[in-house]
Amino acid sequence: MKVILFSDGNKLEKQSLTILRSLNIDVVDIVSEKNPDANYLPDADVLVSMCYHYKVRSDVLNKYDKCINFHPAPLPEYKGFAVYNFGLYNEETTWGVSAHYMIDEFDEGDIIDVIRFDIGEESVASLRSESHKKQLELFIKLMKDISNGKEILPVPNKGGTNYTKKMFEDLRKLDHSMSQDEVERRTRACYFPPYEGVYYRDASNI
């Protein structure tokens, strides 16, 4: 089986490559740039997206029979941007990671599988770290299933919330009318050094 891997060059990419090679799966290319030209991409049986932060164009998706994204949140509930942050803000006690088919609409393709797990007083950093571990577990399972020709029975990816960058920027904004509980929830959900966290809006702009 031949796989083309779309990723951003982080630790998960290296671990994914190690897993694929251990399964004797041929990785024909690794793509990290935005908007690659489909005409110059090699043929493959499966396109895999692992921590690739750009939307894959339809001409690229149409080139491959299977296009699968590994998403670091439970589907269909959490789609889009800053999912860890919103999971903590919503005070979830369980979380999950998902694999889904890729279509033109971001995070909207049919769901292949979801691994769910309990969480406690997580930070953004610890939830991200645990989610990455679970993503690799799901990756191993699914790559084995596909390479062994196991039938995949996806389910519709209906409902949930598609979180946006604007929604996250709004989450970061505090004002003095908020309760202490609301301030603490937002602070926890947005604390992820070295990135900027919450801040108080200028009263003149409220």
N, C-alpha and C positions, 0 to 999 in steps of 0.2 A: 504494500500500500504506500502511496505517495502523498505527503502532506506539505502544504505551503503554510507557513506560520506567520501570522500578523501579530506583532508585539512591539513593545517600546524599549526593549533592551534591558529591562530590570532583572532582578533575581529570579522571578518566576519564569522568564524566558529561558534562562540557563537550565533551570530545573525541568522545564517542559522538554527541552532538547534532550536532556539526559534520559528522561522517561521514554521518549519516542525511540531513541537509539537502542535502549534496553529491550524494546519491543520489536526491534528489527524493522521499524518503520522508516522509510526514506524521506528525509526532509529536503525538499527540492529547492527551497528558498526561504529566507527570513526577511519580512518586509516591515520596516519601521517608519518609512516616510509617509507623508500625507498625500492622498490622491495618486497612487501609482497608476501607470498606464496599463490597462488590461492586456494590450497587445504585446507587451514586453514581459509579462509574467509567464512563468513556465506552467505546463499542464500538471495537474495533480488530481488525486481522487477526492481529497478533502481540503478545504480551507479552514484553518483553525485560528480564531482570534482569542488571544490571551493577554489581557491588559493592554490592548490597542485602543488609544483614546480618540481615534478619528472615526467618522462615519465612512463605511466602505461603500463605494459607489456601486450603482446597479450593474454597470457593465462588467465590473470585477465579480460581483456575486453571480452573474449569469454565466460566467466562464466555467464555474465549478458545479459539479452535481450536488455536493454537500458543502454548506458553509455554516460553521458552528462557532458560536461565541460562548465563552465562559465568563459569566457575569457574577460579580462578588456580592450578590444580594439575592434574597428570595424572590422568585417570580411566581405569580404576576404582581405581587404587592409593591415592590420597589424597583422602579425603572429610572433610567436617566442618570443624572448628575448628583454627586455628593450623597450617595445612598447611605454610607456609614453615618454621616452626620445626622441625617433625618431619622435613621433607625434609633440613634441614641436620644434625639430630641423627643421622639414618640414613645420613649421608654419601653422599647421592646424587651421581652424576656427570652425570646427565641429569635434566631437569625437563620440565614441559609445562604447557600451559593447555588447557582443554576447553570445549566447548559441549555441553549436554545438555538434553533435555526435562525439564520440571519436573513432579513428581508429589507426592503427600502426604509421602512419605519424603524427607528432606533429602538432596540430592546423589545420589539413587538412580535418577533417570529415565534412559532410554536415551541412549547417547552419540551425538552427531551428528558431532563431529570433535574431534581432538586435535592440537595443534602441539607437537612435542617439540624440545628443544634442549639442547646441552651446557652444563654449568656447571662452575665451578672452585671456588676458595676464596672462595665468596660469603659475604656477611653477610646477615642477614635483610633489611636495607634494600636491598641491591643485588639480591637475588633477587626481592624484591617489585617493584622498579623494572623489571627485565628482564621479569618476568611480565606487568606492565601493558602493556609495549610489544607483547608477543606476543598478549595478549588483544585489543588493538586490531587487529592483523593478522587474527586469526581473526574478529573482529567484521565487518570490512570484507568479507572473503571470504564469510561466511555471509549477510550482509544482501544482498549482490549476488546470490548464488545464489537466495535466497528471492524477491527482487523480480523476478528473471528467470524464475521458475517452474521452476527446476531441481529435479529429484527428489532428495529427501533419503533416504538409506538408513541409518537409525540402527542401532547394534549394542547388545546387552544390556550393562547396566552391572553386571556381576557381580563379586563379590569385593572385594578391597581392604580398607582399614581406615577406619572412621569415627572420626576423632579428636575428642575432646570437650574441653570447658573443664577438666574435672577432670583429664584426662590431661595437659593442659598445665601445670596447677598442680602436679601431681606431678613433671613434668619440671623445674620450677624449684627443687625442693627438693634440696639437697645434704646429705650427711652424711660424717663423717670416715672411714667404712669404704670409700668409693668410691676407685677408682684415679685417678691423675692424668689418665689419658686420658678417663675418664668425666666427671670434673669439667670438663675442657676442652671436651668435646663438648657438654655441657649449657650451659656458659657461652656458647659460640659460638651455639648454637641459640636462646638466650633473650635475647641482647643486642640490644635495639632501643630506644634512647633516644627519647623520654623515659619509656618504660614500664619498670617494674621488671623486673630480670632474676633471676638465680639468687640463692639465699640458703641459709645453713646452718640446718637445723632445730635447735631446742633439743634437746639430748641427752636431756632428760627426757621429750620427746614421741616419741622414736624407739621 
